[in-house]
Amino acid sequence: QVQLVESGGGLVQPGGSLRLSCTASGIIFSTYKTGWYRQAPGKQRELVATIVSFGSINYADSVKGRFTISRDNAKYTVSLQMNSLKPEDTAVYYCNVEHRYSGGVYWGQGTQVTVSL
């Protein structure tokens, strides 16, 4: 059974930082592309950042220079360091894994990030 367990969300003031983590089980982690997506109220889910096992990274333009994605294949984790947070970053953030060959996709349960005074 595949599980993705997220942690690290919360309330932070504009300009602050948060770190999200996602730990996977039930998969061979190194064969999956991993990433973070987010969904704000009334909006579609959008890509934030992705990283593959050999390190290729992709960021949404809106977070470049502020967010950093990383992964630890030995610990089956993918993390998202979020700095200089803005109110428009407020959303539910979802961990995602996608198999490199079959395209099979799994999602975490989501963690709320709120950026507000």
N, C-alpha and C positions, 0 to 999 in steps of 0.2 A: 504494500500500500504506500503510495507516494504522499508525502507530507511536506509542506513548506510552512515553516513557523517564523513569523515576522515579529520584530520587537523594535523599540526605540522611538516610536511616534510620541507626540505630545503637543503641548502649547509652548510657543516661543515668541518673543518679541521680534519685530522687524530688525534685521541685521544680525540676529542670533544664529546659532548652529544647532543641528541635530544630526545624529548618526543612526541610520536604520540598518538592521541586520536581518538576514534571512538564512535559516538553517534547513537544509534539505535532508530527507531520508527516503529510502525506498527506490533510489535511482543510482546509476553510475554517474556521479556528478560531472566527471571530466568530459563526458560525451554530450553535455548539454550546454547550449548558449544560455546565459543567465542575464536577467535584467530587472529593471524597475519601471513600472508604469504608474500613472496617477489619474484619478478621476475627481474633478471638482463638481460641486452641485450643479446640475443642469447642463453639464458638458460631457462629451465623449471621453472615454479612456484614451490617454495619450502616452506615447513613449517618453521616458525620462532619460534612460541610459541603458546600454547593453554591453556585455563583455563576454568574449568567448574564452575557452580554456587556454589558448596560446596567447591571449592578451589583447587582441584587437578590440578597441573600445569605440563606442558611438554615443554621442550626447545630443539631446534636443538643443536647438539653438538657444532656447530660453534659459537653459541652465549651464551652458558652457562657461567655464571660468569660475563657477561657484560650487558646483557639485563634482564629487569624485566617486566613481564606482570602482570597486575592487572585489577580488574573490580569492578564497583560500581553498584549493582543491582538496587539501588534506583534511580540512575541517568541514567540508561541504557547506561553506557559507559564502554568501555574496552580501556586500555592504554598500551603503550609500552615505557618504559624508556630505552633508548639506551645510554650506556656509553662506553668509550674507543673505539670509532668507528674506523673502518679500511676502507681503500679504497674498499676492497672486500665486504663491506656491502652496497655499492652503488647498488640501485635497486628501483623499484616501489614497495611500500609496500601496501598490501591489507588487509583490515579488513574482517573477515569472521565470520558468525554465522551458526551453524548447530543444528537443532532441536534434542534434546536428544532421541526422540522416533521415529519420522517419517523420520529423516535423511534429511529433507528439508534444503537446503543450500542457503545462500544469500551472496553477495559480495559487498564491497564498490567500489568506483570508482578508488581508488588507489591514493597514494601520493608519490611524488618523494623524495628520500633521496640520496644525492650525498656527498660522502666523498672524499675531494680532497684539495690539497694545493692551 
